[in-house]
Amino acid sequence: MGIKTQPFDIAEHLETDEDVWEFLAEVLATGTTSDFIHALNTAARAKGMTEVAKQAGVTRASLYKSLSAEGNPRFETINKIVEALGGRLSVVGQ
């Protein structure tokens, strides 16, 4: 007899902008590029894919494709998504 579990979707728990930015910052600091793209997908779902796509100036279908496991978004697309989520990309020294 196995342990019963329920699905967990972090997007359902990203309720504030601060939640989103802490989540993205942690994934960026500790994960891979693929992990960050997946985290952007999660953040976009938390904010609403339609609204994020509109703010980023891309179609909803294109946003889903870019942020899918098979997607390979251009830097420009990633930047637009981050801006649509209310943030900006920056480079800092270590």
PyMOL Python script that loads the backbone (N, CA, C, O; Angstrom):
from pymol import cmd

cmd.read_pdbstr("""\
ATOM      1  N   MET A   1       0.844  -1.178   0.000  1.00  0.00           N
ATOM      2  CA  MET A   1       0.000   0.000   0.000  1.00  0.00           C
ATOM      3  C   MET A   1       0.890   1.242   0.000  1.00  0.00           C
ATOM      4  O   MET A   1       1.762   1.391   0.856  1.00  0.00           O
ATOM      5  N   GLY A   2       0.663   2.126  -0.963  1.00  0.00           N
ATOM      6  CA  GLY A   2       1.482   3.322  -1.105  1.00  0.00           C
ATOM      7  C   GLY A   2       0.962   4.482  -0.275  1.00  0.00           C
ATOM      8  O   GLY A   2      -0.145   4.448   0.263  1.00  0.00           O
ATOM      9  N   ILE A   3       1.774   5.482  -0.193  1.00  0.00           N
ATOM     10  CA  ILE A   3       1.406   6.709   0.512  1.00  0.00           C
ATOM     11  C   ILE A   3       0.575   7.565  -0.425  1.00  0.00           C
ATOM     12  O   ILE A   3       0.948   7.774  -1.579  1.00  0.00           O
ATOM     13  N   LYS A   4      -0.549   8.059   0.067  1.00  0.00           N
ATOM     14  CA  LYS A   4      -1.393   8.931  -0.745  1.00  0.00           C
ATOM     15  C   LYS A   4      -0.840  10.351  -0.691  1.00  0.00           C
ATOM     16  O   LYS A   4      -0.556  10.886   0.381  1.00  0.00           O
ATOM     17  N   THR A   5      -0.696  10.935  -1.851  1.00  0.00           N
ATOM     18  CA  THR A   5      -0.215  12.313  -1.940  1.00  0.00           C
ATOM     19  C   THR A   5      -1.177  13.128  -2.794  1.00  0.00           C
ATOM     20  O   THR A   5      -2.037  12.580  -3.484  1.00  0.00           O
ATOM     21  N   GLN A   6      -1.018  14.417  -2.735  1.00  0.00           N
ATOM     22  CA  GLN A   6      -1.804  15.309  -3.577  1.00  0.00           C
ATOM     23  C   GLN A   6      -0.842  16.119  -4.425  1.00  0.00           C
ATOM     24  O   GLN A   6       0.273  16.415  -3.995  1.00  0.00           O
ATOM     25  N   PRO A   7      -1.267  16.477  -5.631  1.00  0.00           N
ATOM     26  CA  PRO A   7      -0.400  17.302  -6.475  1.00  0.00           C
ATOM     27  C   PRO A   7      -0.081  18.632  -5.790  1.00  0.00           C
ATOM     28  O   PRO A   7      -0.916  19.194  -5.081  1.00  0.00           O
ATOM     29  N   PHE A   8       1.133  19.121  -6.012  1.00  0.00           N
ATOM     30  CA  PHE A   8       1.544  20.408  -5.453  1.00  0.00           C
ATOM     31  C   PHE A   8       1.995  21.295  -6.598  1.00  0.00           C
ATOM     32  O   PHE A   8       2.879  20.921  -7.369  1.00  0.00           O
ATOM     33  N   ASP A   9       1.396  22.456  -6.709  1.00  0.00           N
ATOM     34  CA  ASP A   9       1.769  23.419  -7.744  1.00  0.00           C
ATOM     35  C   ASP A   9       2.192  24.706  -7.062  1.00  0.00           C
ATOM     36  O   ASP A   9       1.360  25.415  -6.496  1.00  0.00           O
ATOM     37  N   ILE A  10       3.478  25.010  -7.113  1.00  0.00           N
ATOM     38  CA  ILE A  10       4.009  26.199  -6.448  1.00  0.00           C
ATOM     39  C   ILE A  10       3.323  27.465  -6.950  1.00  0.00           C
ATOM     40  O   ILE A  10       3.215  28.441  -6.207  1.00  0.00           O
ATOM     41  N   ALA A  11       2.858  27.467  -8.199  1.00  0.00           N
ATOM     42  CA  ALA A  11       2.193  28.657  -8.754  1.00  0.00           C
ATOM     43  C   ALA A  11       0.996  29.074  -7.902  1.00  0.00           C
ATOM     44  O   ALA A  11       0.683  30.260  -7.805  1.00  0.00           O
ATOM     45  N   GLU A  12       0.339  28.114  -7.295  1.00  0.00           N
ATOM     46  CA  GLU A  12      -0.821  28.415  -6.450  1.00  0.00           C
ATOM     47  C   GLU A  12      -0.421  29.118  -5.156  1.00  0.00           C
ATOM     48  O   GLU A  12      -1.275  29.668  -4.461  1.00  0.00           O
ATOM     49  N   HIS A  13       0.852  29.105  -4.833  1.00  0.00           N
ATOM     50  CA  HIS A  13       1.329  29.687  -3.577  1.00  0.00           C
ATOM     51  C   HIS A  13       2.143  30.968  -3.777  1.00  0.00           C
ATOM     52  O   HIS A  13       2.609  31.569  -2.809  1.00  0.00           O
ATOM     53  N   LEU A  14       2.309  31.376  -5.021  1.00  0.00           N
ATOM     54  CA  LEU A  14       3.000  32.635  -5.319  1.00  0.00           C
ATOM     55  C   LEU A  14       1.939  33.730  -5.374  1.00  0.00           C
ATOM     56  O   LEU A  14       1.437  34.071  -6.445  1.00  0.00           O
ATOM     57  N   GLU A  15       1.611  34.267  -4.222  1.00  0.00           N
ATOM     58  CA  GLU A  15       0.470  35.174  -4.115  1.00  0.00           C
ATOM     59  C   GLU A  15       0.834  36.645  -4.266  1.00  0.00           C
ATOM     60  O   GLU A  15      -0.020  37.450  -4.637  1.00  0.00           O
ATOM     61  N   THR A  16       2.070  37.011  -3.992  1.00  0.00           N
ATOM     62  CA  THR A  16       2.472  38.415  -4.072  1.00  0.00           C
ATOM     63  C   THR A  16       3.658  38.557  -5.022  1.00  0.00           C
ATOM     64  O   THR A  16       4.315  37.577  -5.373  1.00  0.00           O
ATOM     65  N   ASP A  17       3.914  39.794  -5.428  1.00  0.00           N
ATOM     66  CA  ASP A  17       5.097  40.043  -6.259  1.00  0.00           C
ATOM     67  C   ASP A  17       6.359  39.611  -5.523  1.00  0.00           C
ATOM     68  O   ASP A  17       7.276  39.055  -6.127  1.00  0.00           O
ATOM     69  N   GLU A  18       6.403  39.868  -4.226  1.00  0.00           N
ATOM     70  CA  GLU A  18       7.574  39.469  -3.436  1.00  0.00           C
ATOM     71  C   GLU A  18       7.766  37.956  -3.470  1.00  0.00           C
ATOM     72  O   GLU A  18       8.894  37.477  -3.586  1.00  0.00           O
ATOM     73  N   ASP A  19       6.672  37.202  -3.368  1.00  0.00           N
ATOM     74  CA  ASP A  19       6.757  35.741  -3.467  1.00  0.00           C
ATOM     75  C   ASP A  19       7.386  35.332  -4.796  1.00  0.00           C
ATOM     76  O   ASP A  19       8.271  34.477  -4.845  1.00  0.00           O
ATOM     77  N   VAL A  20       6.911  35.961  -5.874  1.00  0.00           N
ATOM     78  CA  VAL A  20       7.412  35.638  -7.213  1.00  0.00           C
ATOM     79  C   VAL A  20       8.900  35.931  -7.308  1.00  0.00           C
ATOM     80  O   VAL A  20       9.664  35.103  -7.805  1.00  0.00           O
ATOM     81  N   TRP A  21       9.327  37.115  -6.831  1.00  0.00           N
ATOM     82  CA  TRP A  21      10.734  37.499  -6.964  1.00  0.00           C
ATOM     83  C   TRP A  21      11.650  36.671  -6.076  1.00  0.00           C
ATOM     84  O   TRP A  21      12.768  36.348  -6.477  1.00  0.00           O
ATOM     85  N   GLU A  22      11.198  36.324  -4.887  1.00  0.00           N
ATOM     86  CA  GLU A  22      12.003  35.446  -4.019  1.00  0.00           C
ATOM     87  C   GLU A  22      12.165  34.070  -4.663  1.00  0.00           C
ATOM     88  O   GLU A  22      13.250  33.488  -4.641  1.00  0.00           O
ATOM     89  N   PHE A  23      11.083  33.561  -5.231  1.00  0.00           N
ATOM     90  CA  PHE A  23      11.111  32.264  -5.905  1.00  0.00           C
ATOM     91  C   PHE A  23      12.082  32.292  -7.088  1.00  0.00           C
ATOM     92  O   PHE A  23      12.941  31.419  -7.210  1.00  0.00           O
ATOM     93  N   LEU A  24      11.945  33.299  -7.961  1.00  0.00           N
ATOM     94  CA  LEU A  24      12.821  33.394  -9.129  1.00  0.00           C
ATOM     95  C   LEU A  24      14.280  33.598  -8.726  1.00  0.00           C
ATOM     96  O   LEU A  24      15.174  33.003  -9.326  1.00  0.00           O
ATOM     97  N   ALA A  25      14.526  34.425  -7.724  1.00  0.00           N
ATOM     98  CA  ALA A  25      15.898  34.674  -7.269  1.00  0.00           C
ATOM     99  C   ALA A  25      16.533  33.395  -6.736  1.00  0.00           C
ATOM    100  O   ALA A  25      17.701  33.121  -7.009  1.00  0.00           O
ATOM    101  N   GLU A  26      15.776  32.618  -5.984  1.00  0.00           N
ATOM    102  CA  GLU A  26      16.307  31.368  -5.428  1.00  0.00           C
ATOM    103  C   GLU A  26      16.635  30.372  -6.536  1.00  0.00           C
ATOM    104  O   GLU A  26      17.688  29.734  -6.516  1.00  0.00           O
ATOM    105  N   VAL A  27      15.732  30.243  -7.495  1.00  0.00           N
ATOM    106  CA  VAL A  27      15.985  29.314  -8.599  1.00  0.00           C
ATOM    107  C   VAL A  27      17.182  29.776  -9.419  1.00  0.00           C
ATOM    108  O   VAL A  27      18.010  28.959  -9.822  1.00  0.00           O
ATOM    109  N   LEU A  28      17.278  31.064  -9.668  1.00  0.00           N
ATOM    110  CA  LEU A  28      18.409  31.587 -10.434  1.00  0.00           C
ATOM    111  C   LEU A  28      19.727  31.359  -9.698  1.00  0.00           C
ATOM    112  O   LEU A  28      20.745  31.065 -10.325  1.00  0.00           O
ATOM    113  N   ALA A  29      19.714  31.493  -8.379  1.00  0.00           N
ATOM    114  CA  ALA A  29      20.933  31.331  -7.578  1.00  0.00           C
ATOM    115  C   ALA A  29      21.354  29.872  -7.431  1.00  0.00           C
ATOM    116  O   ALA A  29      22.546  29.582  -7.320  1.00  0.00           O
ATOM    117  N   THR A  30      20.400  28.960  -7.429  1.00  0.00           N
ATOM    118  CA  THR A  30      20.727  27.569  -7.107  1.00  0.00           C
ATOM    119  C   THR A  30      20.470  26.575  -8.231  1.00  0.00           C
ATOM    120  O   THR A  30      20.905  25.426  -8.150  1.00  0.00           O
ATOM    121  N   GLY A  31      19.776  27.000  -9.268  1.00  0.00           N
ATOM    122  CA  GLY A  31      19.389  26.063 -10.316  1.00  0.00           C
ATOM    123  C   GLY A  31      20.148  26.256 -11.612  1.00  0.00           C
ATOM    124  O   GLY A  31      21.109  27.022 -11.691  1.00  0.00           O
ATOM    125  N   THR A  32      19.695  25.549 -12.610  1.00  0.00           N
ATOM    126  CA  THR A  32      20.266  25.626 -13.952  1.00  0.00           C
ATOM    127  C   THR A  32      19.456  26.612 -14.792  1.00  0.00           C
ATOM    128  O   THR A  32      18.429  27.127 -14.348  1.00  0.00           O
ATOM    129  N   THR A  33      19.926  26.864 -15.995  1.00  0.00           N
ATOM    130  CA  THR A  33      19.178  27.713 -16.924  1.00  0.00           C
ATOM    131  C   THR A  33      17.801  27.116 -17.185  1.00  0.00           C
ATOM    132  O   THR A  33      16.806  27.841 -17.210  1.00  0.00           O
ATOM    133  N   SER A  34      17.735  25.812 -17.377  1.00  0.00           N
ATOM    134  CA  SER A  34      16.450  25.141 -17.596  1.00  0.00           C
ATOM    135  C   SER A  34      15.533  25.305 -16.394  1.00  0.00           C
ATOM    136  O   SER A  34      14.327  25.500 -16.548  1.00  0.00           O
ATOM    137  N   ASP A  35      16.099  25.227 -15.207  1.00  0.00           N
ATOM    138  CA  ASP A  35      15.304  25.433 -13.992  1.00  0.00           C
ATOM    139  C   ASP A  35      14.707  26.840 -13.974  1.00  0.00           C
ATOM    140  O   ASP A  35      13.553  27.025 -13.588  1.00  0.00           O
ATOM    141  N   PHE A  36      15.503  27.834 -14.396  1.00  0.00           N
ATOM    142  CA  PHE A  36      15.017  29.209 -14.396  1.00  0.00           C
ATOM    143  C   PHE A  36      13.893  29.395 -15.409  1.00  0.00           C
ATOM    144  O   PHE A  36      12.914  30.083 -15.121  1.00  0.00           O
ATOM    145  N   ILE A  37      14.017  28.798 -16.582  1.00  0.00           N
ATOM    146  CA  ILE A  37      12.954  28.883 -17.591  1.00  0.00           C
ATOM    147  C   ILE A  37      11.682  28.248 -17.030  1.00  0.00           C
ATOM    148  O   ILE A  37      10.588  28.790 -17.191  1.00  0.00           O
ATOM    149  N   HIS A  38      11.832  27.103 -16.375  1.00  0.00           N
ATOM    150  CA  HIS A  38      10.677  26.445 -15.753  1.00  0.00           C
ATOM    151  C   HIS A  38      10.078  27.340 -14.662  1.00  0.00           C
ATOM    152  O   HIS A  38       8.857  27.421 -14.527  1.00  0.00           O
ATOM    153  N   ALA A  39      10.928  28.004 -13.890  1.00  0.00           N
ATOM    154  CA  ALA A  39      10.453  28.911 -12.841  1.00  0.00           C
ATOM    155  C   ALA A  39       9.715  30.107 -13.443  1.00  0.00           C
ATOM    156  O   ALA A  39       8.722  30.566 -12.879  1.00  0.00           O
ATOM    157  N   LEU A  40      10.188  30.614 -14.576  1.00  0.00           N
ATOM    158  CA  LEU A  40       9.467  31.692 -15.264  1.00  0.00           C
ATOM    159  C   LEU A  40       8.084  31.218 -15.687  1.00  0.00           C
ATOM    160  O   LEU A  40       7.109  31.964 -15.594  1.00  0.00           O
ATOM    161  N   ASN A  41       8.003  29.979 -16.151  1.00  0.00           N
ATOM    162  CA  ASN A  41       6.707  29.395 -16.507  1.00  0.00           C
ATOM    163  C   ASN A  41       5.794  29.380 -15.288  1.00  0.00           C
ATOM    164  O   ASN A  41       4.630  29.771 -15.372  1.00  0.00           O
ATOM    165  N   THR A  42       6.319  28.933 -14.170  1.00  0.00           N
ATOM    166  CA  THR A  42       5.539  28.874 -12.932  1.00  0.00           C
ATOM    167  C   THR A  42       5.082  30.263 -12.512  1.00  0.00           C
ATOM    168  O   THR A  42       3.923  30.449 -12.140  1.00  0.00           O
ATOM    169  N   ALA A  43       5.982  31.238 -12.569  1.00  0.00           N
ATOM    170  CA  ALA A  43       5.640  32.613 -12.193  1.00  0.00           C
ATOM    171  C   ALA A  43       4.588  33.187 -13.133  1.00  0.00           C
ATOM    172  O   ALA A  43       3.668  33.875 -12.690  1.00  0.00           O
ATOM    173  N   ALA A  44       4.717  32.910 -14.424  1.00  0.00           N
ATOM    174  CA  ALA A  44       3.741  33.403 -15.400  1.00  0.00           C
ATOM    175  C   ALA A  44       2.368  32.780 -15.154  1.00  0.00           C
ATOM    176  O   ALA A  44       1.348  33.458 -15.271  1.00  0.00           O
ATOM    177  N   ARG A  45       2.341  31.497 -14.815  1.00  0.00           N
ATOM    178  CA  ARG A  45       1.059  30.861 -14.488  1.00  0.00           C
ATOM    179  C   ARG A  45       0.451  31.476 -13.240  1.00  0.00           C
ATOM    180  O   ARG A  45      -0.764  31.657 -13.161  1.00  0.00           O
ATOM    181  N   ALA A  46       1.292  31.797 -12.263  1.00  0.00           N
ATOM    182  CA  ALA A  46       0.804  32.415 -11.024  1.00  0.00           C
ATOM    183  C   ALA A  46       0.186  33.780 -11.310  1.00  0.00           C
ATOM    184  O   ALA A  46      -0.816  34.149 -10.697  1.00  0.00           O
ATOM    185  N   LYS A  47       0.773  34.524 -12.230  1.00  0.00           N
ATOM    186  CA  LYS A  47       0.296  35.869 -12.576  1.00  0.00           C
ATOM    187  C   LYS A  47      -0.822  35.838 -13.611  1.00  0.00           C
ATOM    188  O   LYS A  47      -1.581  36.798 -13.742  1.00  0.00           O
ATOM    189  N   GLY A  48      -0.919  34.733 -14.345  1.00  0.00           N
ATOM    190  CA  GLY A  48      -1.900  34.618 -15.425  1.00  0.00           C
ATOM    191  C   GLY A  48      -1.203  34.692 -16.770  1.00  0.00           C
ATOM    192  O   GLY A  48      -0.701  35.744 -17.166  1.00  0.00           O
ATOM    193  N   MET A  49      -1.176  33.574 -17.466  1.00  0.00           N
ATOM    194  CA  MET A  49      -0.446  33.495 -18.736  1.00  0.00           C
ATOM    195  C   MET A  49      -0.954  34.502 -19.758  1.00  0.00           C
ATOM    196  O   MET A  49      -0.160  35.108 -20.478  1.00  0.00           O
ATOM    197  N   THR A  50      -2.266  34.686 -19.827  1.00  0.00           N
ATOM    198  CA  THR A  50      -2.822  35.614 -20.810  1.00  0.00           C
ATOM    199  C   THR A  50      -2.337  37.029 -20.557  1.00  0.00           C
ATOM    200  O   THR A  50      -1.932  37.725 -21.488  1.00  0.00           O
ATOM    201  N   GLU A  51      -2.374  37.457 -19.308  1.00  0.00           N
ATOM    202  CA  GLU A  51      -1.944  38.810 -18.960  1.00  0.00           C
ATOM    203  C   GLU A  51      -0.440  38.985 -19.163  1.00  0.00           C
ATOM    204  O   GLU A  51      -0.002  40.019 -19.668  1.00  0.00           O
ATOM    205  N   VAL A  52       0.347  37.996 -18.781  1.00  0.00           N
ATOM    206  CA  VAL A  52       1.799  38.079 -18.963  1.00  0.00           C
ATOM    207  C   VAL A  52       2.132  38.140 -20.455  1.00  0.00           C
ATOM    208  O   VAL A  52       2.978  38.932 -20.871  1.00  0.00           O
ATOM    209  N   ALA A  53       1.472  37.310 -21.255  1.00  0.00           N
ATOM    210  CA  ALA A  53       1.707  37.326 -22.705  1.00  0.00           C
ATOM    211  C   ALA A  53       1.381  38.697 -23.284  1.00  0.00           C
ATOM    212  O   ALA A  53       2.140  39.239 -24.088  1.00  0.00           O
ATOM    213  N   LYS A  54       0.255  39.245 -22.871  1.00  0.00           N
ATOM    214  CA  LYS A  54      -0.157  40.569 -23.356  1.00  0.00           C
ATOM    215  C   LYS A  54       0.885  41.623 -22.989  1.00  0.00           C
ATOM    216  O   LYS A  54       1.293  42.417 -23.836  1.00  0.00           O
ATOM    217  N   GLN A  55       1.315  41.632 -21.726  1.00  0.00           N
ATOM    218  CA  GLN A  55       2.303  42.608 -21.263  1.00  0.00           C
ATOM    219  C   GLN A  55       3.658  42.420 -21.950  1.00  0.00           C
ATOM    220  O   GLN A  55       4.388  43.386 -22.169  1.00  0.00           O
ATOM    221  N   ALA A  56       3.986  41.174 -22.287  1.00  0.00           N
ATOM    222  CA  ALA A  56       5.272  40.875 -22.935  1.00  0.00           C
ATOM    223  C   ALA A  56       5.225  41.118 -24.443  1.00  0.00           C
ATOM    224  O   ALA A  56       6.259  41.126 -25.110  1.00  0.00           O
ATOM    225  N   GLY A  57       4.025  41.314 -24.969  1.00  0.00           N
ATOM    226  CA  GLY A  57       3.892  41.548 -26.405  1.00  0.00           C
ATOM    227  C   GLY A  57       4.059  40.300 -27.243  1.00  0.00           C
ATOM    228  O   GLY A  57       4.526  40.360 -28.380  1.00  0.00           O
ATOM    229  N   VAL A  58       3.672  39.156 -26.668  1.00  0.00           N
ATOM    230  CA  VAL A  58       3.723  37.886 -27.394  1.00  0.00           C
ATOM    231  C   VAL A  58       2.361  37.218 -27.281  1.00  0.00           C
ATOM    232  O   VAL A  58       1.546  37.594 -26.439  1.00  0.00           O
ATOM    233  N   THR A  59       2.118  36.235 -28.125  1.00  0.00           N
ATOM    234  CA  THR A  59       0.858  35.509 -28.020  1.00  0.00           C
ATOM    235  C   THR A  59       0.935  34.530 -26.850  1.00  0.00           C
ATOM    236  O   THR A  59       2.016  34.137 -26.410  1.00  0.00           O
ATOM    237  N   ARG A  60      -0.225  34.158 -26.371  1.00  0.00           N
ATOM    238  CA  ARG A  60      -0.281  33.194 -25.268  1.00  0.00           C
ATOM    239  C   ARG A  60       0.369  31.876 -25.694  1.00  0.00           C
ATOM    240  O   ARG A  60       1.118  31.265 -24.931  1.00  0.00           O
ATOM    241  N   ALA A  61       0.070  31.448 -26.930  1.00  0.00           N
ATOM    242  CA  ALA A  61       0.641  30.195 -27.445  1.00  0.00           C
ATOM    243  C   ALA A  61       2.166  30.279 -27.520  1.00  0.00           C
ATOM    244  O   ALA A  61       2.868  29.325 -27.185  1.00  0.00           O
ATOM    245  N   SER A  62       2.661  31.420 -27.957  1.00  0.00           N
ATOM    246  CA  SER A  62       4.112  31.606 -28.049  1.00  0.00           C
ATOM    247  C   SER A  62       4.756  31.599 -26.667  1.00  0.00           C
ATOM    248  O   SER A  62       5.853  31.069 -26.490  1.00  0.00           O
ATOM    249  N   LEU A  63       4.068  32.189 -25.685  1.00  0.00           N
ATOM    250  CA  LEU A  63       4.582  32.191 -24.308  1.00  0.00           C
ATOM    251  C   LEU A  63       4.656  30.766 -23.773  1.00  0.00           C
ATOM    252  O   LEU A  63       5.669  30.364 -23.200  1.00  0.00           O
ATOM    253  N   TYR A  64       3.578  29.999 -23.962  1.00  0.00           N
ATOM    254  CA  TYR A  64       3.581  28.604 -23.524  1.00  0.00           C
ATOM    255  C   TYR A  64       4.722  27.835 -24.190  1.00  0.00           C
ATOM    256  O   TYR A  64       5.435  27.078 -23.531  1.00  0.00           O
ATOM    257  N   LYS A  65       4.890  28.034 -25.502  1.00  0.00           N
ATOM    258  CA  LYS A  65       5.931  27.311 -26.233  1.00  0.00           C
ATOM    259  C   LYS A  65       7.321  27.702 -25.737  1.00  0.00           C
ATOM    260  O   LYS A  65       8.170  26.838 -25.518  1.00  0.00           O
ATOM    261  N   SER A  66       7.554  28.998 -25.561  1.00  0.00           N
ATOM    262  CA  SER A  66       8.868  29.469 -25.103  1.00  0.00           C
ATOM    263  C   SER A  66       9.240  28.909 -23.742  1.00  0.00           C
ATOM    264  O   SER A  66      10.401  28.590 -23.489  1.00  0.00           O
ATOM    265  N   LEU A  67       8.243  28.789 -22.863  1.00  0.00           N
ATOM    266  CA  LEU A  67       8.509  28.367 -21.486  1.00  0.00           C
ATOM    267  C   LEU A  67       8.267  26.878 -21.248  1.00  0.00           C
ATOM    268  O   LEU A  67       8.307  26.412 -20.110  1.00  0.00           O
ATOM    269  N   SER A  68       8.018  26.135 -22.324  1.00  0.00           N
ATOM    270  CA  SER A  68       7.811  24.693 -22.177  1.00  0.00           C
ATOM    271  C   SER A  68       9.155  23.989 -22.013  1.00  0.00           C
ATOM    272  O   SER A  68      10.212  24.590 -22.206  1.00  0.00           O
ATOM    273  N   ALA A  69       9.100  22.724 -21.657  1.00  0.00           N
ATOM    274  CA  ALA A  69      10.327  21.937 -21.486  1.00  0.00           C
ATOM    275  C   ALA A  69      11.115  21.860 -22.792  1.00  0.00           C
ATOM    276  O   ALA A  69      12.339  21.733 -22.775  1.00  0.00           O
ATOM    277  N   GLU A  70      10.412  21.939 -23.926  1.00  0.00           N
ATOM    278  CA  GLU A  70      11.072  21.886 -25.229  1.00  0.00           C
ATOM    279  C   GLU A  70      11.444  23.274 -25.738  1.00  0.00           C
ATOM    280  O   GLU A  70      12.122  23.401 -26.757  1.00  0.00           O
ATOM    281  N   GLY A  71      11.010  24.299 -25.041  1.00  0.00           N
ATOM    282  CA  GLY A  71      11.256  25.669 -25.489  1.00  0.00           C
ATOM    283  C   GLY A  71      12.712  26.074 -25.337  1.00  0.00           C
ATOM    284  O   GLY A  71      13.452  25.536 -24.513  1.00  0.00           O
ATOM    285  N   ASN A  72      13.094  27.032 -26.151  1.00  0.00           N
ATOM    286  CA  ASN A  72      14.447  27.581 -26.095  1.00  0.00           C
ATOM    287  C   ASN A  72      14.324  29.086 -26.342  1.00  0.00           C
ATOM    288  O   ASN A  72      14.709  29.580 -27.402  1.00  0.00           O
ATOM    289  N   PRO A  73      13.784  29.811 -25.352  1.00  0.00           N
ATOM    290  CA  PRO A  73      13.497  31.227 -25.581  1.00  0.00           C
ATOM    291  C   PRO A  73      14.762  32.052 -25.780  1.00  0.00           C
ATOM    292  O   PRO A  73      15.807  31.787 -25.185  1.00  0.00           O
ATOM    293  N   ARG A  74      14.632  33.054 -26.631  1.00  0.00           N
ATOM    294  CA  ARG A  74      15.727  33.994 -26.843  1.00  0.00           C
ATOM    295  C   ARG A  74      15.848  34.879 -25.608  1.00  0.00           C
ATOM    296  O   ARG A  74      14.908  35.013 -24.824  1.00  0.00           O
ATOM    297  N   PHE A  75      17.023  35.477 -25.451  1.00  0.00           N
ATOM    298  CA  PHE A  75      17.249  36.377 -24.320  1.00  0.00           C
ATOM    299  C   PHE A  75      16.226  37.505 -24.330  1.00  0.00           C
ATOM    300  O   PHE A  75      15.704  37.880 -23.281  1.00  0.00           O
ATOM    301  N   GLU A  76      15.939  38.042 -25.504  1.00  0.00           N
ATOM    302  CA  GLU A  76      14.961  39.126 -25.632  1.00  0.00           C
ATOM    303  C   GLU A  76      13.598  38.696 -25.086  1.00  0.00           C
ATOM    304  O   GLU A  76      12.919  39.477 -24.419  1.00  0.00           O
ATOM    305  N   THR A  77      13.205  37.468 -25.367  1.00  0.00           N
ATOM    306  CA  THR A  77      11.923  36.955 -24.882  1.00  0.00           C
ATOM    307  C   THR A  77      11.941  36.821 -23.367  1.00  0.00           C
ATOM    308  O   THR A  77      10.977  37.193 -22.698  1.00  0.00           O
ATOM    309  N   ILE A  78      13.023  36.296 -22.829  1.00  0.00           N
ATOM    310  CA  ILE A  78      13.145  36.168 -21.373  1.00  0.00           C
ATOM    311  C   ILE A  78      13.050  37.544 -20.724  1.00  0.00           C
ATOM    312  O   ILE A  78      12.361  37.709 -19.717  1.00  0.00           O
ATOM    313  N   ASN A  79      13.733  38.523 -21.288  1.00  0.00           N
ATOM    314  CA  ASN A  79      13.698  39.883 -20.751  1.00  0.00           C
ATOM    315  C   ASN A  79      12.276  40.442 -20.777  1.00  0.00           C
ATOM    316  O   ASN A  79      11.835  41.056 -19.806  1.00  0.00           O
ATOM    317  N   LYS A  80      11.561  40.236 -21.878  1.00  0.00           N
ATOM    318  CA  LYS A  80      10.178  40.717 -21.981  1.00  0.00           C
ATOM    319  C   LYS A  80       9.283  40.056 -20.937  1.00  0.00           C
ATOM    320  O   LYS A  80       8.414  40.707 -20.356  1.00  0.00           O
ATOM    321  N   ILE A  81       9.495  38.771 -20.701  1.00  0.00           N
ATOM    322  CA  ILE A  81       8.688  38.050 -19.713  1.00  0.00           C
ATOM    323  C   ILE A  81       8.975  38.585 -18.314  1.00  0.00           C
ATOM    324  O   ILE A  81       8.051  38.827 -17.536  1.00  0.00           O
ATOM    325  N   VAL A  82      10.245  38.767 -17.997  1.00  0.00           N
ATOM    326  CA  VAL A  82      10.616  39.308 -16.684  1.00  0.00           C
ATOM    327  C   VAL A  82       9.995  40.691 -16.500  1.00  0.00           C
ATOM    328  O   VAL A  82       9.457  40.990 -15.433  1.00  0.00           O
ATOM    329  N   GLU A  83      10.065  41.527 -17.520  1.00  0.00           N
ATOM    330  CA  GLU A  83       9.465  42.860 -17.432  1.00  0.00           C
ATOM    331  C   GLU A  83       7.948  42.772 -17.289  1.00  0.00           C
ATOM    332  O   GLU A  83       7.352  43.544 -16.538  1.00  0.00           O
ATOM    333  N   ALA A  84       7.319  41.839 -18.004  1.00  0.00           N
ATOM    334  CA  ALA A  84       5.869  41.654 -17.900  1.00  0.00           C
ATOM    335  C   ALA A  84       5.467  41.202 -16.496  1.00  0.00           C
ATOM    336  O   ALA A  84       4.360  41.484 -16.038  1.00  0.00           O
ATOM    337  N   LEU A  85       6.364  40.509 -15.828  1.00  0.00           N
ATOM    338  CA  LEU A  85       6.111  40.074 -14.453  1.00  0.00           C
ATOM    339  C   LEU A  85       6.374  41.200 -13.456  1.00  0.00           C
ATOM    340  O   LEU A  85       6.156  41.043 -12.255  1.00  0.00           O
ATOM    341  N   GLY A  86       6.849  42.344 -13.974  1.00  0.00           N
ATOM    342  CA  GLY A  86       7.078  43.500 -13.111  1.00  0.00           C
ATOM    343  C   GLY A  86       8.504  43.656 -12.629  1.00  0.00           C
ATOM    344  O   GLY A  86       8.764  44.399 -11.682  1.00  0.00           O
ATOM    345  N   GLY A  87       9.432  42.964 -13.269  1.00  0.00           N
ATOM    346  CA  GLY A  87      10.823  43.029 -12.829  1.00  0.00           C
ATOM    347  C   GLY A  87      11.744  43.511 -13.919  1.00  0.00           C
ATOM    348  O   GLY A  87      11.300  43.980 -14.967  1.00  0.00           O
ATOM    349  N   ARG A  88      13.020  43.392 -13.668  1.00  0.00           N
ATOM    350  CA  ARG A  88      14.036  43.709 -14.665  1.00  0.00           C
ATOM    351  C   ARG A  88      15.242  42.824 -14.406  1.00  0.00           C
ATOM    352  O   ARG A  88      15.510  42.419 -13.275  1.00  0.00           O
ATOM    353  N   LEU A  89      15.952  42.538 -15.467  1.00  0.00           N
ATOM    354  CA  LEU A  89      17.178  41.755 -15.352  1.00  0.00           C
ATOM    355  C   LEU A  89      18.334  42.690 -15.052  1.00  0.00           C
ATOM    356  O   LEU A  89      18.361  43.827 -15.522  1.00  0.00           O
ATOM    357  N   SER A  90      19.283  42.212 -14.271  1.00  0.00           N
ATOM    358  CA  SER A  90      20.483  42.996 -14.001  1.00  0.00           C
ATOM    359  C   SER A  90      21.648  42.047 -13.770  1.00  0.00           C
ATOM    360  O   SER A  90      21.466  40.863 -13.490  1.00  0.00           O
ATOM    361  N   VAL A  91      22.836  42.592 -13.894  1.00  0.00           N
ATOM    362  CA  VAL A  91      24.053  41.820 -13.673  1.00  0.00           C
ATOM    363  C   VAL A  91      24.756  42.427 -12.472  1.00  0.00           C
ATOM    364  O   VAL A  91      24.923  43.643 -12.388  1.00  0.00           O
ATOM    365  N   VAL A  92      25.166  41.573 -11.544  1.00  0.00           N
ATOM    366  CA  VAL A  92      25.879  42.046 -10.356  1.00  0.00           C
ATOM    367  C   VAL A  92      27.145  41.217 -10.183  1.00  0.00           C
ATOM    368  O   VAL A  92      27.196  40.054 -10.583  1.00  0.00           O
ATOM    369  N   GLY A  93      28.143  41.810  -9.598  1.00  0.00           N
ATOM    370  CA  GLY A  93      29.380  41.087  -9.317  1.00  0.00           C
ATOM    371  C   GLY A  93      29.175  40.110  -8.168  1.00  0.00           C
ATOM    372  O   GLY A  93      28.291  40.286  -7.330  1.00  0.00           O
ATOM    373  N   GLN A  94      30.007  39.079  -8.147  1.00  0.00           N
ATOM    374  CA  GLN A  94      29.859  38.071  -7.098  1.00  0.00           C
ATOM    375  C   GLN A  94      30.683  38.402  -5.898  1.00  0.00           C
ATOM    376  O   GLN A  94      30.675  37.655  -4.919  1.00  0.00           O
TER     377      GLN A  94
END
""", "prot")
cmd.dss("prot")
cmd.show_as("cartoon", "prot")
cmd.util.cbc("prot")
cmd.orient("prot")
